[in-house]
Amino acid sequence: MLTPGEAPATIFPADVRSGLFVGRLWLDAGPTPVLVRDGVVEDVSETAATVADLLELDHPGAIRGTPLFDAGELALRAAAQDPRRPFLLAPIDLQVVKAAGVTFATSAIERVIEERVRGDASAAAAVRAGIEARVGSGIRAVVPGSPEAARLKQVLVADGLWSQYLEVAIGPDAEIFTKAAVLASVGWGAEIGVRSDSTWNNPEPEVVLAVDSRGRILGATLGNDVNLRDFEGRSALLLSKAKDNNASCAIGPFIRLFDGGFTLDDVRQAVVELAVEGPEGFRLSGRSTMREISRDPAELVRQAMDEHHFPDGFALFLGTLFAPTQDRGEPGRGFTHRVGDVVRISADRLGTLSNTVTTARDAAPWRFGLRDLMRNLAGRGLLDPAGRTSE
């Protein structure tokens, strides 16, 4: 359980008063989009009924809303929330949640290991060193889709080392998949779900981009692309079961909008920190440095939109460098979650996303869907008869 002692620095970045942040709160009236400007939280629902509407505006940060309270009070309220009935929601609503996989060399190697051991964690340590020695340096040295990458593929195929994961790691086409259904993501402080029948799994700390229907990259936030290594390792065709389960996608705490002081270049230089605290006293930490990503974030957005259209925009997980191998308990078994783990993902300019692990079976069920949202907005008189929101 998260406690009031975690507020407010464990939600917002230190420079919260210098940036523009978009989020969603569950207020008495229902889910409400907000802007945090100069450290003050504003209800903008009268102008933009949803976050998707807000991000479609030509200048999302230019609108003004009704002041509610300051960022410190918001953080205190969030820290006191019931994780099964959160006050602070994921900062997206109608957007499709997409994810890019195998975008770092380390994650590519770990996926090859999962494939080779068929999801058996006890066998992973035995093959990790050999795979890293024979494949790792080559992956790190080439640009995906380049002639050099094609030549490396030929060598690896000849050596019997080729894998479907290496295809998306260094080939021309990135792995882009749908991570979660619309409105299914959870936010800061909520429980995150790991399938109850998974025995090898881990958090995936990532930067998440907010993209509108026109393809504009408007800002960034943090995400946890909860991953089941045993399921995906058994077969890549189990990707949806490994990735999309109840409460298995956490995003937040807020989308930081790009402006003169925060741009896509800051995302390219970001360092994402991970800390896991287990109920038995176990501690795990790590970091993912975006400078080591194999494909530029803008290229991943382009590939996500290739021959596709997202009328309500989309959120895109950019992948992670971090793949925990530290033993937890039995030697050689590596890391896997336990119920009660507190997972904190942070970046200097984006704040901190905190969640407590439970099983997808026991997490609060996802019940508030699109029909509920439309009914709620209609009852509040927030639906524009023309079907759009104007500045």
C-alpha positions, 0 to 999 in steps of 0.5 A: 500500500502506498502511504501519505508519506510518499507525497508530493515529490514522489508524483511530480518532478522537481520542476513541476511549476515550470511545466505543463502537465495533463492528467485525469482525476476521479472527481465527484462528477466522474473522470475529469481531464485536468491541466497542472500549470504553475503548480495549480490543478485546473479542471478543463472539462468544460472546454475538453471533455476528454484528454483525447479532446484536449490533445486534439486542440491546436494549442492544448496548453493555452486553454484555461480551466477552473482552479481546483487545488495545488499540486501538493494537495493533489499529491496528498489526496492521491497518496491517501486513495484506496488503490482499488478506487483511485483518485488519480487515473491514467492520463489517457482515456480514448487513446489506443495504447500501443507498445514498441517491443525489443527496441534495446539490445539488452531486451532483444537478447533477453527475448532470445533467451526466453525463446531458447529456454521456452519460458523456463526461468531455471534454464535462463542463466545457463544460456545468457552468457553464451548468447550475450557473447555471440550476439550482443556486440553485433546487435549494439553495433548496427542500425536497424534496417541498415545494410550492416544489419542485413549482413549481420542477419546473414551471419547469425542465420548461418550460425543458427542463432537467428530469432524472430526477436532479432528480426524486429531488433535489427530488421527494417520493421519495428515490433508494434503491438496493442498493449491495452484496451481503451480505458483499461490502463491504471494510473498512479497508486492503483494495483497492477495485475500479473497473471496468477498462473505466471511464474516468471514475470517482471516490470518494464519501465518505459517512456510513453509518448502521447500522439494525436490523430494528426501524428503530432507527438505532444508530450510524454509520461511513464509506463509499466508494460507488465510482462510475463516472460514465461508465457511469451517465452513459450510462444510469441503467439502468446504475446496478447496473453503475456501483455494484456490482462486486467490492470496490467498496463500502468501509465502516469502520473501525468503527461508532460506537454512539450514546450520551450523547456521540455521537448522530444530531445529531452525524451531522447536523453531521459534516464528511467529509474526502476525500484522494486520493494518486496514485502519480504524486504527484497530490493531491486533497482535499475535504469533504462537510458533512452540514449541506448534505444535502437530506433528513434522515438519519432521513427517508432511513432511513424511505424505505429501510424504506417497504414493506420489511423487513430481518430482519437490519438494513441499512446506509445510505449517506447520499450525498455533497456531493463530486464532484471536477472537478479535472483530472488530466492532460489539461485538461478531462478532470476527475478519474478514478482510477488504480490505486495511488490511496490514498483516505482518508475521515475524520470527527472522531468516526468515524475514518478509512477508508483503501483502495488503488485497483485494478480490480474485475477484479484486486482480491481476489475475494469468496469468503467468502459466507453458506454459508461464514459459517454453516459457520464459525459452526457449527464454532465452536459459535456458532449459537444453536439457537433462531435468535437471540442473547440478552443 
